[in-house]
Amino acid sequence: MTATRARGKEATRSFGLNVEVAPATNLQRYDQDRKPVFDQDGQPVKVPGKVDAYRFLSFCLGEDSEHFDTFFHKVVDPAWLANGNDRNAAALRQARQADRKPPCWRVLHRVTFVSRVLPAVPPAGAPPLERAMRQIDVESNYELIRSLDPYVKGAATGLPELAEATRSALAAHMPDLLPHAADVTDFLAQYYGVDA
């Protein structure tokens, strides 16, 4: 079921979602004395495995009494709710109506893309694409996507179009990655939200 909410001309308020995200922005490696580490070219060395980019979607789900159960049984920590001394815990204890389970709205966030910094020297079992990316100094999936974005963004309307644009862009700008075009297309499809 899809429910669409709209604002009429006479309405004074609209639906909105203000989201603040504050991920760690420092990806640089530090030595045991907490001094930053640089490579031979003076560039910061990044910590492998740290997230350098991600994307999420938010969904507003309409009223349903199951959302009430989900909130109180899966989202809220039951120990905090039962024993919490702060005003938010007290307010939620008052709002909980276990006997009625009133229908309520739910805002659902889903992470749809995550990119991590690749190790400088991929381990022996690393996927071939990771090894190929490091050989051409691409440090993460997101860096790869940013490099290809100007050439493929317009084709992110369907998977066949995206695959063709990806092959063309790789052939012209990153020929070493052409054997991995299918994997690169998968990354791009995840990033742009293109369905298979």
N, C-alpha and C positions, 0 to 999 in steps of 0.2 A: 504494500500500500504506500502511496506517496501522498503526503499532505502538503499543500502549498498555502502559506499564509501571505496575505498582501495587505498593504496599507491603503485605505481609501483617501480621497482628496481632503475630506474633512477631518481626518485623524491628525493629531498633533505629535504622535510618537510613532517610531518605526521599530522594526526588529533590528537588533544589532548584536554583535559579539566583539567585545574588546578583549584581546588576548595579549598578555605580556609573556615573552619567552626570554629567559636570561641564561643561555647556555655558556659554558666555559669558552672564552675566546682565546685563551692562551694555549696554543698547541705546541709550544717550544719545549724542547728537552732541556733539563738542567742536570748538572753534575752533582756529586755528593756534597759539595760546598754551596749548593743552591746558586751556582753561576750558570748563565745561559750557554748552551753549546751551539757552535757555528761550524759549518763545513769549510773546506779549503777555499771556497769562493766567498766566504763571509756571509753566507745565507743561513738563517736559523734552521737547525735540525729539528724536525717535528717528531713527536712521540707516536710511534706506530700504534694503531688501534683507537686513537682518539677520534671522536666524531667531528668531522669538519663541515657537515651539512646534513640537514634532514628536512623533510616536508611532512605536514600533516593536514588532514581534512577534519572539519568539525561538522557534525550533523545535529540538527534539532529534531528530536523524536517527539511526536505528539503525546497527548495524555494517555496513560495506561497505568493500571494498578500494579502491573509487574515492575514498572520503573521504581515504585515505592519499595518493593521487596529487594530489588537489585541494589538500591542505594543503601538500605539499612543492613543488608546481609553480605554485600560484596565490596562496597565502596568505603563505608565508614568502619573504622577499627572498633570492634565491639568493646574491647577493654577501655579504650579512650572514652567511648560513649557512656559506658557504665560508671567509670571512675573519674572522668575528666573534671577538673575544677574550673576550667575557663568558661567564659560565658557562651561560647559556641557550642560546647558539649551540653551545657544546661539548656540552651535553646532547642537543640535537636532532641533532647530527651522529652521536652514538652511537645514538640511537633510530632513525635512518633505516635502513631495511632494504630497499633498492631491489630486491634479488633476491626477497624474499618478499612485500612489499606486504601486510602483515597488515590484516585488517578492523578498522576503528576507528569510534568514534562521531563525530558532527559536530554542533556547535551552530551554527545558522544564524540570524543577525539580519537582519530585513528592515524598512526604514523604510517605513511605510505612510501617513504623513501629514506634510507639512511646511508651515508657515505662515511667511511673511516679512512684514516691515513694508513697507507700501505707501508710495510717494513721496507727499509732501504735495500736489503737483500732478502727477497722472498725465500721462505723455507723450501726445502726440497719438495714437499707435498703441496705447495701453493698451486692454485689453478694456473693454466698456461697464460690466460689473459693478464693476471696479476704480474707474472714475470715479464711479459711483453710490455706492459705499461711502465714498469720500473726501468726497463732498458731504454725507453725514450723519455725518461724523467717526468712521468706523470705520477703524482703522489697519491691520488685518490680517485674514486669514481666520479666525485663531484668536479674535480679538475678536468677530467676527461669530458664530462658533460658540458662544462663551461666552454671548453675548446671547440666542441662540435656544435654548440647551440646556434651560432649565427647561420650555420649551413643546414640544420635539420629542423629548427623550430617551426617553420612554416609547413612542414610535412607531418606534424604531430596530430593529424586528423584521423589517421587509421594506421594499423600495423603494416600493411603492405607499402603504403607511402613512406612511412618512417624507415622501414627496412631499406628501401631503395635509396632514400636520401642519405642514410647512414653509410651504405656501401660507397656511394659517390663521394661523400665527404672524407671517408677513410682513404679511399684511393688517391684523392687529391692532396690530403694534408697529413695523414698518418698511415702510410702504406704498410708499416710494420704491424699494424693492428687489423689489417684487412682479413687475415685468416680467422679473426675472432669477431667478425661483423655480427653474427647472431647474438653473441653475449653482450656486445655493446648495444645492440638494438634493444635487448631486454632491459638494460639499465636505463636507456632513454625512455622506453615505454613506461617503466615504473615512475620515472621522474615526471614525465608529462601527463601521466594518468591515462595512457592509451590502452584500451582493452584489447586482449588478444582476439 
